[in-house]
Amino acid sequence: MPTRPAAGRRAIEVLLEAELSHAEGRRLVLVDAVWADGDEGRDFTVQIDGAARRVHVTDQDSPLGITEAWQRHLADTGPDGDGILVVTGRVPADQLGWDLRGHAVRRRPLAVDRAGIVTQLFGAENLDTRMVREEWLLDALLDAEPSGGWPRVGGVLTRDRALRALLAARTGLGDTGADSLDLDADTLFDWSRGPAGPRRFAELAEPERAGLSEWLAQVAGPAAPTLLALAADGRGADALPLGALAAAALGCPAAADAGFALGTLFGSALGSFDALTPYAAAATGVLTRWIAQAEAGGPAGADARARVVAVLERADQLADAARLTPLLAEDRLLPSGYRARLRALAAALDGRPGAAQDALRRLADHQLATLYGESTERARTAVRLVRWLDTPVPDTSSVGQAVREHLRSTGRVDLAVGILAEGDASRDGMIGEAYHRLIGRVRDRRRELDERFARNLATWTEAASQQAPNGALLIEDVLAEVAAPLARDGGRPLVLVLDGMSADVAVDLAAGLDPRAWTEICPVSAAGRRPGRLAAVAMLPTVTRVSRASLLCGTAADGGQDVERAGFTAFWKKRRRSSVLFHKGGYEGSAGHRLAPALLEELAHEERIVGVVVNTIDDALADGRESGRARWRTGDIAKLADLLDAARGSGRPVLLVSDHGHVLDRGPRDAGPTPADGVQGARWRTGPAGPGEVALAGPRVRAAADGRITAAWRDDLRYTARQAGYHGGASLAEVTVPVLAFVPSDSRIPAGWTALPAEDTVPDWWRGSGPVTEPAPEPKAQGRGRKQAVPQEESLFPQPGRGTLGEETVRSAAYRSQRDFVRLPPADTAVAAALDALLAAGGKLSPAAVAAAAQAATGKSQRNPERFVTVLERLLNIDGYPVLQLVESGRTVHLDKELLRQQFTGGAPA
């Protein structure tokens, strides 16, 4: 007897919908097939000509059984009923009597043409001939039809179209109604991480799973069968972690040993070891793309980061369970490989910089280095400190030199120590102990510098005054020497006093300003000297009452806000300028206002000088910051971002200055104050000096009646109850007053000032570059009628006239032709110098550094670096080729050396 086809409910429903409208009232339907759906689905309802008809299905194996079933049906429904009896089974048609066949629709058993039914369900005219022989596919399409039916395709129902629809209906991959399916490894692995899709796939019949797996291998790649086999085993969530683990194992030195363990992890899901390589490659490709998305940032980046970390942490768990972790320590993708590299770096911190730098390069080469950005940056900071420890002690024999050097270099040491003191996110004890030892070595050297500075400060203080500053910029001279020059020719600087801002905070704030909004500037230096940031010396003791009052009055003073307002007004009145000073409570806006309307009105004034005192940093010394972070950004300081935006909107330059710095308390939590007599403040007192203290006397000592105090220079000395930080002492961090100046990037740089490239504000040990000649001591800032010499015979940048690629470019015919189309182009010497500076720096510099290179070559100040770069783009980007462009949101100028050569020198070697 030939094998009968199987028919399920849906096949019967379609058959009835096609036949009953022509049945002439007959209610018996004989079907040449066996019932496939079991007892639970034998009774259902179909819609025939708009009416609901009850259907009962019975499976019979003999003519007598069919006759009895029909008689029972008539007895149950009555002769006038409309219920339908469907009889399936294995009885050949020639064994059925005509008396029974006479009651049946079409008087014979009806064949179940699954191919025809599928064609009908999709509204197609024809069916892909390959599908006719694939019973598993036809049965699956009949069984999986969605409640709203299959999409109508018209024409020919292709095999791929049918499989896409089936895959979507069965597993949730794609949309049943889509004309195409963008199905790749990314989609499959992402699908495998959800619980529903893999579970539904596992519940399919084996022929259907095999058929879908074979098809997916063709359209999505050879990784699909292994992935789907894992899903069928109920391990879909581990598909991607196992792929990452396979990639690590195949690439490790002991791949043979690792492969055996992998076979155990994959189990029967791995058809052969030959399938591992494409599977691992597909998983690695997916994770690499997710990592790139995570590094891009934003909400999508955060989601991608969470996915990557979850997958790779699970891969590490699987590796640990299979005892694979020791074999995969060198892997570039797994978190355990990152941690192993981080531990290797920590072990190298006790030695010279070479080993630590090699370990840092290996850490940065790990694919998770950017995702674990905080740990990587903290490790980079540790290596910076190792480099600093390896540098010679700077020659700072004068107080002026010392505070400038502190702002330039050792202030960054304090910043680095603060970052390292927070500890690594991994909470690895070995790494934490290595950082602790390094911090101890750095603090020992910092104390040596503070002790030497304290001795020099004591000698200098005996005679130093405004009339005889001995090479230092005094805090009471900052308005005259820095603010007043900014106010020349109608300038309207905003003087922003950040109370308590130390050098480490200042350099961090400056680094966080958007170069598209602000350009840092400094006074033009004398010939042969590098321009740089200004640093002033605070009044003594380094407390607000004397130091801030002296700053804002422009002379040695002692007092509170009333004294400061009166002194500020008097200072500018002498220079025939009106001014106004805002303190805490005066510049903050009320409900609905970001800033006080009175302040905004003053900032909009065409002539008035405005000063604002912000206390956020000083206030944080009492109780600490809620975040506990060492770094300060503009958003961390109350209203600073709004103040800067308002100043930029008004076209005002900004003078960012402090009144004194501070030291942080990094001692044990249970350490008490140092017992002492004559305590006047947290870090100063009267009486003889002891260990870690220095006696100070002279015109600049303001707080004591006799002009004598004792101040602590050691950072761990205090005389009062514990706080987050302190000031009043004689350490470099407290005495140094950062003086930073900025102009809106779309405005001209004032006469007598020059752009200060970000590259020139970072010491070599911080960025890891080779040693350069230390800058000569800066002269006092321009002011009080003294003119600065025109810079700059000695240059930091490559010089034109030596056959450089920059020289060849500006002499080329292509450049000469392009130059004729650019309005007011810069001198050829300036362009050549800018190009050579970029080439020497590897093709990337800040706009200010590019402008500084041009200025160094010509002696002519480029007072708008962004405009200068824009003109260079017009000169060099012929036919739209990006020879030179601004990247990284305008922070960096990028020069493509190869394109430059192709466009202007014919590709000749530089």
C-alpha positions in Angstrom: 0.0 0.0 0.0 1.5 3.4 -1.0 2.3 5.8 1.8 -0.4 8.3 2.4 0.5 12.0 2.8 -0.1 13.6 6.2 -2.7 16.5 6.4 -3.0 18.8 9.3 -5.8 21.2 10.2 -4.7 24.0 7.9 -4.5 21.7 4.9 -8.0 20.4 5.7 -9.3 24.0 6.1 -8.0 25.1 2.8 -9.4 22.0 1.1 -12.8 22.6 2.6 -12.8 26.3 1.7 -12.1 25.3 -1.9 -14.6 22.3 -2.2 -17.7 23.0 0.0 -18.9 26.0 -2.0 -19.6 23.4 -4.8 -20.6 20.5 -2.6 -24.4 20.7 -3.3 -25.2 20.2 0.4 -23.0 17.2 0.9 -21.4 17.0 4.4 -19.0 14.1 4.1 -15.5 14.8 2.9 -13.2 11.8 2.2 -9.5 12.8 2.2 -6.8 10.7 0.8 -4.3 11.5 3.6 -3.7 10.6 7.2 -4.5 13.0 10.1 -1.3 14.8 11.3 -2.5 16.9 14.3 -3.5 14.4 17.0 -6.8 14.2 18.9 -6.8 17.8 20.2 -7.3 19.4 16.8 -10.1 17.3 15.4 -13.0 19.7 16.0 -12.9 23.3 14.6 -14.9 25.8 12.6 -14.4 27.0 9.0 -16.0 29.9 7.2 -17.9 28.8 4.0 -19.7 31.5 2.0 -19.8 33.7 5.1 -21.3 31.1 7.4 -19.5 29.2 10.1 -19.5 25.4 9.7 -18.5 23.0 12.4 -16.0 20.3 11.3 -15.1 17.0 12.9 -12.1 15.0 11.7 -11.9 11.2 12.1 -9.1 8.9 11.1 -10.4 5.4 9.9 -8.6 2.4 8.6 -11.5 0.4 7.1 -14.7 0.9 5.0 -16.8 -0.3 8.0 -15.2 2.3 10.2 -16.0 5.0 7.7 -19.6 3.9 7.4 -20.0 3.8 11.2 -18.5 7.2 11.6 -20.8 8.7 9.0 -23.9 7.1 10.7 -22.8 8.5 14.0 -22.3 11.9 12.5 -25.8 11.9 11.0 -27.3 10.8 14.3 -25.5 13.5 16.2 -26.2 16.4 13.8 -29.5 15.3 12.3 -30.4 15.1 8.7 -30.8 18.9 8.4 -27.6 19.8 10.2 -24.7 21.6 8.5 -21.8 20.0 10.4 -19.0 18.5 8.3 -17.4 15.1 8.8 -13.9 14.8 7.4 -12.6 11.2 7.1 -8.9 10.6 6.7 -7.1 7.3 6.8 -5.4 4.5 4.8 -8.5 3.0 3.0 -8.0 2.8 -0.8 -10.7 4.4 -2.9 -11.5 1.1 -4.7 -12.6 -0.4 -1.3 -15.3 2.2 -0.8 -18.8 1.3 -1.8 -20.9 3.6 -4.1 -23.5 4.0 -1.4 -20.9 5.7 0.8 -19.2 7.6 -2.0 -22.6 9.0 -3.0 -22.7 11.0 0.2 -19.2 12.3 -0.2 -18.1 15.6 -1.9 -17.1 14.8 -5.5 -18.1 11.2 -4.7 -14.4 10.2 -4.2 -11.5 10.8 -1.8 -10.0 14.2 -2.3 -6.2 14.5 -2.7 -4.3 16.8 -0.5 -2.0 18.9 -2.9 0.2 20.7 -0.4 2.1 22.5 -3.1 -1.2 23.7 -4.5 -2.4 24.7 -1.1 0.8 26.7 -0.4 0.5 28.4 -3.7 -3.0 29.4 -2.9 -2.2 30.6 0.6 0.4 33.0 -0.8 -1.8 34.2 -3.6 0.8 33.0 -6.1 0.2 31.9 -9.7 3.0 29.3 -9.6 5.4 27.7 -7.2 9.2 27.3 -7.3 9.6 23.8 -8.7 12.3 23.0 -6.0 9.6 23.3 -3.3 7.4 20.6 -4.7 9.9 17.9 -3.6 10.5 19.5 -0.1 7.7 18.1 2.0 9.2 19.5 5.2 9.0 23.0 3.8 5.4 22.6 2.5 4.2 21.1 5.7 6.0 23.8 7.7 4.4 26.6 5.6 1.0 25.1 6.1 1.5 24.7 9.9 3.1 28.1 10.5 0.7 30.3 8.6 0.2 33.5 10.7 -3.3 34.5 11.9 -3.5 37.1 9.2 -2.4 34.7 6.5 0.7 34.7 4.4 1.6 37.8 2.4 0.3 37.8 -1.1 3.2 37.6 -3.5 1.6 37.2 -7.0 3.5 35.6 -9.8 5.9 32.8 -8.6 6.5 32.0 -5.0 10.2 31.5 -4.9 11.9 29.2 -2.4 13.9 32.0 -0.8 10.7 34.1 -0.4 9.0 31.2 1.2 11.9 30.4 3.5 12.2 34.1 4.6 8.5 34.1 5.5 8.8 30.8 7.3 11.9 31.9 9.3 10.1 35.0 10.4 7.0 33.2 11.5 8.9 30.4 13.3 11.8 32.2 15.0 11.0 36.0 14.9 14.0 36.6 12.5 12.7 39.3 10.1 9.2 40.1 9.0 6.9 37.7 7.2 5.7 40.5 4.9 9.1 41.8 3.9 10.2 41.4 0.3 13.8 41.0 1.4 15.7 40.0 4.6 19.0 41.6 5.6 20.3 38.5 7.2 23.9 38.3 8.2 26.1 37.1 11.1 25.3 40.3 13.1 21.6 39.6 12.9 21.9 35.9 13.8 24.2 36.4 16.8 22.0 39.3 18.1 18.9 37.1 17.7 20.7 34.3 19.6 21.0 36.5 22.7 17.2 36.7 23.2 15.4 33.8 24.9 12.3 33.6 22.7 13.8 33.0 19.2 16.2 30.2 20.1 13.6 28.5 22.2 11.1 28.5 19.3 13.7 27.2 16.9 14.6 24.4 19.4 10.9 23.3 19.4 10.7 22.8 15.6 10.7 19.3 14.1 14.2 18.0 13.2 13.6 18.1 9.4 12.5 21.7 9.6 15.5 22.7 11.8 17.9 21.0 9.3 16.3 22.6 6.3 16.4 26.1 7.8 20.0 25.6 8.9 21.1 24.5 5.5 19.4 27.5 3.9 20.8 30.0 6.4 24.3 28.6 5.8 23.9 29.7 2.2 22.5 33.2 2.8 24.2 34.2 6.2 27.5 32.3 6.0 29.0 29.0 7.3 28.6 30.1 11.0 24.8 29.6 10.8 24.5 25.8 11.3 26.7 25.9 14.4 24.8 28.8 15.8 21.4 27.2 15.2 22.6 23.9 16.6 23.5 25.7 19.8 20.0 27.2 19.7 18.5 23.8 19.2 20.4 22.6 22.3 18.9 25.4 24.3 22.3 27.3 24.4 21.5 30.1 22.0 22.5 32.7 24.6 26.0 31.3 24.7 26.4 31.3 20.9 28.3 34.6 20.7 30.4 34.0 23.9 31.4 30.6 22.6 32.4 32.2 19.3 34.5 34.8 21.0 36.1 32.0 23.1 36.7 29.9 19.9 38.5 32.9 18.4 40.7 33.3 21.4 41.5 29.5 21.6 42.4 29.2 17.9 44.7 32.1 18.2 46.5 31.1 21.4 50.0 29.3 21.4 48.4 26.2 22.8 45.7 25.9 20.2 45.6 22.1 20.2 45.0 21.9 23.9 42.5 24.7 23.8 40.7 23.0 20.9 40.0 19.8 23.0 38.4 21.9 25.7 36.4 23.8 23.1 35.0 20.6 21.7 33.7 19.8 25.2 32.0 23.2 25.5 30.3 23.0 22.1 29.3 19.4 22.4 27.1 18.0 19.6 26.5 21.5 18.3 29.9 21.4 16.6 29.6 19.3 13.4 33.4 19.3 12.9 36.5 21.2 14.0 36.6 22.6 10.5 33.5 24.6 11.4 35.2 26.4 14.3 37.3 28.8 12.2 34.4 30.3 10.2 32.3 30.4 13.4 35.0 32.2 15.4 35.6 34.6 12.5 31.9 35.5 12.3 31.7 36.0 16.1 34.8 38.2 16.1 33.5 40.3 13.3 30.2 40.9 15.1 32.0 41.9 18.3 34.5 44.1 16.5 31.6 46.0 14.9 29.8 46.3 18.3 33.0 47.6 19.8 33.2 50.3 17.1 29.6 51.3 17.9 30.4 51.4 21.6 33.5 53.6 21.0 31.3 56.1 19.0 29.5 57.0 22.2 25.9 58.2 22.6 22.9 56.1 23.7 23.5 53.6 20.9 27.2 53.4 22.0 26.2 52.7 25.6 23.9 49.9 24.5 26.6 48.4 22.3 29.1 48.6 25.2 26.7 46.8 27.5 26.2 44.0 24.9 29.9 43.6 24.3 30.8 43.5 28.0 28.0 41.0 28.8 29.1 38.7 26.0 32.8 38.8 26.7 32.3 38.4 30.5 30.3 35.3 29.8 33.0 34.0 27.5 35.5 34.4 30.3 33.1 32.5 32.6 33.0 29.6 30.1 36.8 29.7 29.7 37.2 29.5 33.5 34.8 26.6 33.7 36.8 24.8 31.0 40.1 25.7 32.6 41.1 27.6 29.5 41.9 31.0 31.2 45.6 30.4 31.7 46.0 29.5 28.0 44.2 32.7 26.9 46.1 35.3 28.9 47.5 37.0 25.7 44.1 37.3 24.0 43.3 40.7 22.5 39.5 40.4 22.9 38.6 38.7 26.2 38.3 40.8 29.4 40.7 38.4 31.1 43.3 39.2 28.5 42.8 42.9 29.2 43.2 42.3 33.0 46.3 40.2 32.4 47.9 43.1 30.5 46.8 45.6 33.1 48.4 43.4 35.8 51.6 43.2 33.7 51.6 47.0 33.5 51.1 47.3 37.2 54.1 45.0 37.8 56.3 47.2 35.6 55.5 50.5 37.5 58.3 49.9 40.0 61.0 50.1 37.3 62.2 52.5 34.6 59.8 53.9 32.1 60.8 51.6 29.2 59.1 48.5 30.5 56.0 50.4 31.7 55.6 52.1 28.3 55.9 48.7 26.5 53.2 47.3 28.9 51.0 50.4 28.2 51.4 49.9 24.4 50.2 46.2 24.8 47.3 47.3 27.0 46.3 50.0 24.5 46.5 47.4 21.7 43.7 45.3 23.4 40.4 45.6 21.7 38.7 46.6 24.9 41.1 49.4 25.8 38.7 52.1 24.8 35.6 50.4 26.3 37.5 50.1 29.6 38.4 53.7 29.1 38.7 54.7 32.7 41.1 51.8 33.5 43.1 52.5 30.4 43.4 56.2 31.1 44.3 55.5 34.7 47.1 53.1 33.6 48.3 55.7 31.1 48.4 58.2 34.0 50.5 55.8 36.0 53.0 55.5 33.2 53.1 59.2 32.9 54.1 59.5 36.6 56.8 56.8 36.0 58.2 59.0 33.2 58.1 62.1 35.5 60.0 60.3 38.2 62.7 59.6 35.6 63.1 63.2 34.5 65.7 65.5 36.1 64.7 67.8 38.9 63.9 71.2 37.3 66.1 74.1 38.0 63.7 76.5 39.7 66.0 78.6 41.9 63.5 81.5 42.0 59.9 81.7 43.2 58.7 83.0 39.8 60.3 80.1 38.0 58.9 77.6 40.5 55.2 78.7 40.2 55.5 78.7 36.4 57.1 75.3 36.4 54.3 74.1 38.7 51.6 75.3 36.4 53.5 73.8 33.4 54.5 70.5 34.8 54.2 69.6 38.5 50.6 70.7 38.7 49.9 67.9 36.3 51.7 65.5 38.6 49.1 66.5 41.3 46.3 65.9 38.8 47.8 62.5 37.9 48.1 61.5 41.6 44.5 62.4 42.1 43.4 60.3 39.2 45.5 57.4 40.4 44.3 57.7 44.0 40.7 56.9 42.9 41.8 53.3 42.2 41.1 51.0 39.3 37.5 49.9 38.5 38.6 46.3 38.5 39.2 46.4 42.3 42.2 44.1 41.7 44.3 44.2 44.8 47.6 43.7 43.0 46.9 46.7 40.7 45.7 48.8 43.6 48.9 48.1 45.6 51.1 48.9 42.6 49.3 52.3 42.2 49.7 52.9 46.0 53.4 52.3 45.8 53.8 54.6 42.8 51.8 57.4 44.6 54.1 57.1 47.5 57.2 57.5 45.3 55.7 60.5 43.6 54.6 62.2 46.9 58.2 61.7 48.2 59.6 63.6 45.3 56.8 66.2 45.4 57.7 66.9 49.0 61.3 67.5 48.1 60.2 70.1 45.6 57.8 71.7 48.1 60.5 71.8 50.7 63.0 73.5 48.3 60.3 75.9 47.2 59.4 76.7 50.8 63.0 77.7 51.5 63.2 79.9 48.4 59.8 81.4 49.3 61.0 82.3 52.8 64.0 84.2 51.3 62.1 85.8 48.6 59.2 86.9 50.9 61.5 89.0 53.1 61.9 91.7 50.4 59.4 90.9 47.6 56.8 93.6 46.8 55.1 95.2 43.8 58.0 97.5 43.4 60.5 94.6 43.5 58.8 91.3 42.5 62.2 89.7 41.6 61.0 88.1 38.4 57.6 86.8 39.7 54.1 87.9 38.7 52.4 88.9 42.0 48.7 88.2 42.5 48.1 91.9 43.1 49.7 92.7 39.7 47.4 90.3 37.7 44.8 93.0 36.9 47.5 95.4 35.8 49.8 93.0 34.0 47.2 90.7 32.4 43.6 92.1 32.6 44.5 95.6 31.6 46.3 94.6 28.4 43.2 92.6 27.4 41.1 95.7 28.0 43.1 97.9 25.6 41.6 99.1 22.4 38.1 98.7 23.8 38.5 95.2 25.0 36.0 94.0 27.7 37.4 91.1 29.5 35.4 89.0 31.9 37.5 88.4 34.9 36.5 85.0 36.3 37.9 84.3 39.7 37.6 80.6 40.6 38.3 80.7 44.4 40.7 77.9 45.4 41.6 76.8 41.8 44.9 75.0 42.0 47.1 74.3 39.0 45.9 70.7 38.6 42.3 72.0 38.3 43.2 74.8 36.0 45.0 72.6 33.4 42.1 70.2 33.5 39.5 72.9 33.0 41.5 74.4 30.1 41.9 71.0 28.4 38.1 70.5 28.5 37.2 73.8 26.7 35.9 73.3 23.2 38.5 74.8 20.8 35.7 75.6 18.4 34.4 78.0 21.1 37.6 79.2 22.8 41.2 79.8 21.8 43.7 80.1 24.6 46.1 83.0 24.3 49.1 84.3 26.2 51.3 87.5 25.9 53.8 87.6 23.1 57.2 86.5 24.4 60.6 88.1 23.9 62.9 86.7 21.1 64.2 83.2 21.8 61.6 82.4 24.5 58.7 80.1 24.2 55.3 81.6 25.0 53.4 79.9 27.8 50.8 80.2 30.5 51.2 82.8 33.3 51.4 81.9 37.0 51.2 84.4 39.8 52.3 84.1 43.5 49.5 84.3 46.0 49.5 86.6 49.0 50.5 85.0 52.3 49.0 83.2 54.0 47.2 81.6 51.1 43.7 82.4 52.4 40.9 84.1 50.6 40.7 87.2 52.9 44.2 88.5 51.9 44.9 86.8 48.6 41.5 87.4 46.8 41.3 90.9 48.1 44.8 91.7 46.8 43.9 90.2 43.4 40.7 92.2 42.9 42.1 95.4 44.4 45.2 95.4 42.3 47.3 96.0 45.5 48.1 94.3 48.7 44.8 94.3 50.7 42.9 92.5 53.4 39.1 92.2 53.6 35.8 90.7 52.4 33.4 91.3 49.6 32.9 95.0 50.3 36.7 95.6 50.1 36.9 93.6 46.9 34.1 95.5 45.2 35.5 98.9 46.2 39.0 97.9 45.1 37.9 96.5 41.8 36.0 99.6 40.9 38.8 101.9 42.0 41.4 99.9 39.9 39.4 100.2 36.7 38.4 103.8 37.4 42.1 104.8 37.4 42.2 103.4 33.9 39.0 105.3 32.9 36.9 102.2 32.6 33.7 101.4 34.4 33.4 98.0 36.1 31.2 95.8 38.2 32.0 92.8 40.4 29.6 89.9 41.2 29.9 87.6 44.1 28.1 84.4 45.1 24.4 85.1 45.2 24.6 87.9 42.7 25.2 86.2 39.4 23.0 83.1 39.7 19.6 83.4 38.1 16.4 83.1 39.9 13.7 80.5 38.9 13.5 80.5 35.1 16.9 82.2 34.6 20.2 80.5 34.1 22.1 83.7 35.0 20.9 86.8 36.8 19.5 89.4 34.3 21.6 92.1 35.9 24.8 90.1 35.0 23.6 89.5 31.4 22.9 93.2 31.1 26.4 94.1 32.3 28.0 91.6 29.9 26.1 93.1 27.0 27.5 96.6 27.9 29.8 98.0 25.3 32.5 99.2 27.7 32.1 97.8 31.2 34.6 95.4 32.7 32.9 92.6 34.5 34.3 90.4 37.3 32.6 87.3 38.8 33.8 85.3 41.8 32.8 81.6 41.8 33.3 79.6 45.0 32.5 76.1 44.0 36.1 74.7 44.3 36.8 76.3 47.6 33.4 75.2 49.0 34.2 71.6 48.0 37.3 71.6 50.2 35.0 71.5 53.3 33.0 68.4 52.6 34.4 67.0 49.4 32.7 66.4 46.1 29.8 64.1 45.9 31.3 62.3 42.9 34.6 61.8 44.6 36.4 62.4 41.2 39.8 64.1 40.9 39.1 65.8 37.6 37.1 69.0 37.2 35.1 69.9 34.1 33.3 73.1 33.4 30.0 71.4 34.2 31.3 70.6 37.7 31.6 74.2 38.6 28.4 76.1 39.3 27.3 78.3 36.4 30.8 78.2 34.8 29.5 76.9 31.5 26.8 79.5 31.4 29.2 82.3 32.3 31.6 81.2 29.5 28.7 81.0 27.0 27.5 84.4 28.0 30.9 85.9 27.6 31.4 84.3 24.2 28.0 85.6 23.1 29.1 89.1 24.1 32.4 88.7 22.3 34.4 89.1 25.5 37.8 87.6 26.3 37.9 85.7 29.5 40.6 85.8 32.2 40.4 82.7 34.3 42.3 83.2 37.5 42.4 81.9 41.1 43.2 83.6 44.4 45.2 80.6 45.8 45.4 76.9 45.4 44.8 74.0 47.8 46.1 70.6 48.9 43.8 67.6 49.3 43.8 65.3 52.3 45.0 61.9 51.3 46.0 60.8 54.7 44.4 57.9 56.8 40.8 58.6 57.8 41.6 58.3 61.5 44.6 60.7 61.4 44.0 63.7 63.6 45.3 67.3 63.3 49.0 68.1 64.1 49.3 69.5 67.7 50.6 73.1 67.5 50.5 76.4 69.3 49.2 79.7 67.7 46.9 78.0 65.3 45.2 80.5 63.0 44.0 78.4 60.2 44.1 74.9 58.7 47.6 75.3 57.3 49.1 78.3 59.1 49.9 79.5 62.6 52.2 81.7 64.6 55.3 80.6 66.5 58.6 78.8 65.7 58.6 76.5 62.6 58.9 72.8 63.1 59.3 69.9 60.7 57.3 70.3 57.5 56.8 74.1 58.2 58.5 77.3 57.1 58.7 80.7 58.8 57.6 83.5 56.5 58.0 87.3 57.1 58.0 90.3 54.9 55.7 92.8 53.1 53.6 90.1 51.6 52.6 88.5 54.9 49.3 90.2 55.6 47.4 88.2 58.1 49.6 88.6 61.2 50.1 91.9 63.0 53.8 91.6 63.1 54.1 90.3 59.5 55.3 86.9 60.6 53.6 83.5 60.2 54.5 79.8 60.2 53.0 77.9 57.3 53.0 74.2 56.5 54.7 73.1 53.3 54.1 69.3 53.7 50.8 68.3 52.2 49.9 66.0 55.1 50.2 68.7 57.8 47.0 70.4 59.2 46.1 72.0 62.4 42.3 71.8 62.3 39.6 69.1 61.9 39.7 66.9 58.9 38.3 68.2 55.6 38.5 67.2 52.0 41.2 69.8 51.4 42.9 72.9 52.8 44.8 76.1 51.9 46.7 78.7 53.8 50.1 76.9 53.6 53.3 77.4 51.7 53.3 74.4 49.2 53.5 74.9 45.5 49.9 73.8 45.1 48.7 76.6 47.4 51.0 79.4 46.4 50.7 79.0 42.7 47.9 81.1 41.1 47.0 80.0 37.5 46.4 82.9 35.2 44.8 81.7 31.9 43.4 83.8 29.1 40.9 82.9 26.3 39.2 84.6 23.4 36.2 83.4 21.5 37.5 81.3 18.6 35.6 83.4 16.0 37.2 86.7 17.2 40.6 88.3 16.7 43.4 87.8 19.1 44.2 91.1 20.8 47.4 93.0 19.9 50.4 91.9 22.0 48.9 88.4 22.5 49.3 85.2 20.6 47.5 81.9 20.4 48.8 79.3 22.8 48.7 75.8 21.1 47.5 73.0 23.4 50.6 71.1 22.5 52.7 73.8 24.1 50.9 73.5 27.4 51.7 69.8 28.0 55.0 68.7 29.3 56.9 66.0 27.5 56.6 63.4 30.3 52.8 63.7 30.1 52.5 63.1 26.4 55.4 60.7 26.1 57.4 62.6 23.5 61.1 63.0 23.4 62.9 65.7 25.4 63.1 69.2 24.2 65.0 72.2 25.5 63.4 73.6 28.6 61.8 77.0 28.2 63.7 80.0 29.5 62.1 81.9 32.4 59.2 83.9 31.2 59.5 87.7 31.6 56.9 89.6 33.4 53.6 89.8 31.4 53.1 92.8 29.1 51.8 95.9 30.9 52.4 99.3 32.4 53.6 100.8 29.1 56.4 98.3 28.4 56.4 96.8 24.9 57.2 93.2 24.2 59.8 92.4 21.5 58.7 90.8 18.3 59.1 87.0 18.4 60.9 84.7 17.7 64.3 83.9 16.3 64.5 80.4 17.8 61.6 78.2 16.6 60.0 75.0 17.8 58.9 74.2 14.2 60.7 73.1 11.0 62.1 76.1 9.2 61.3 76.8 5.5 63.9 77.3 2.9 65.5 73.9 3.4 63.8 72.0 0.6 61.0 70.7 2.7 57.8 69.2 1.4 56.1 72.4 2.5 58.5 74.5 0.4 58.0 72.2 -2.6 54.2 72.5 -2.2 54.1 76.3 -2.3 56.5 76.4 -5.3 54.4 73.9 -7.3 52.4 75.0 -10.3 49.2 73.5 -8.9 49.6 75.6 -5.7 50.4 78.8 -7.6 47.3 78.3 -9.7 45.0 77.6 -6.8 46.4 80.6 -4.8 45.1 83.0 -7.5 41.5 81.9 -6.6 41.8 82.5 -2.8 41.2 86.0 -1.4 44.0 87.4 0.8 46.1 84.2 1.0 48.8 84.0 3.7 52.4 84.3 2.7 54.1 81.3 1.1 56.5 81.1 4.0 53.6 80.8 6.5 51.9 78.1 4.5 55.1 76.1 4.1 55.9 76.4 7.8 52.4 75.2 8.8 52.6 72.2 6.4 56.1 71.2 7.7 54.9 71.5 11.3 52.0 69.2 10.6 54.3 66.7 8.8 56.8 66.8 11.7 53.9 66.0 14.1 52.7 63.1 12.1 49.9 65.0 10.3 47.9 66.2 13.3 48.1 69.5 15.3 45.6 71.8 16.9 44.6 74.9 14.9 46.5 77.1 17.4 49.7 75.1 16.9 49.4 75.4 13.1 48.9 79.1 13.4 51.9 79.3 15.8 54.1 77.5 13.3 53.2 80.1 10.7 53.8 82.9 13.2 57.2 81.5 14.2 58.3 81.5 10.6 57.1 84.9 9.6 57.0 86.9 12.9 53.4 87.9 11.9 50.7 87.0 14.4 47.9 84.8 13.1 45.2 86.4 15.3 42.5 83.9 14.2 43.8 80.4 14.0 40.5 78.9 12.8 40.3 81.3 9.9 43.9 80.6 9.0 43.2 76.9 8.9 40.1 77.6 6.8 42.2 79.5 4.3 44.7 76.6 4.2 41.8 74.3 3.3 40.9 76.5 0.4 44.5 76.6 -0.8 45.1 72.8 -0.6 41.8 71.0 -1.1 41.8 71.2 -4.9 38.7 69.5 -6.6 37.4 68.6 -3.1 40.2 66.2 -2.2 40.7 66.4 1.6 44.4 67.2 1.7 43.8 69.2 4.9 40.8 69.2 7.1 39.5 69.8 10.6 38.6 66.6 12.4 37.6 65.6 16.0 34.9 68.3 16.2 37.3 71.0 15.1 39.9 70.2 17.8 42.5 68.9 15.3 43.9 69.8 11.9 44.7 66.7 9.9 47.1 66.7 6.9 47.1 63.8 4.5 50.7 63.6 3.4 50.2 61.2 0.5 47.4 63.3 -1.0 49.5 66.5 -0.5 52.3 64.9 -2.5 50.0 63.6 -5.2 48.2 66.9 -5.7 51.2 69.2 -5.6 54.5 67.4 -6.1 53.4 64.6 -8.5 53.8 61.9 -5.8 57.5 62.4 -5.6 59.1 61.4 -2.3 59.3 64.0 0.3 
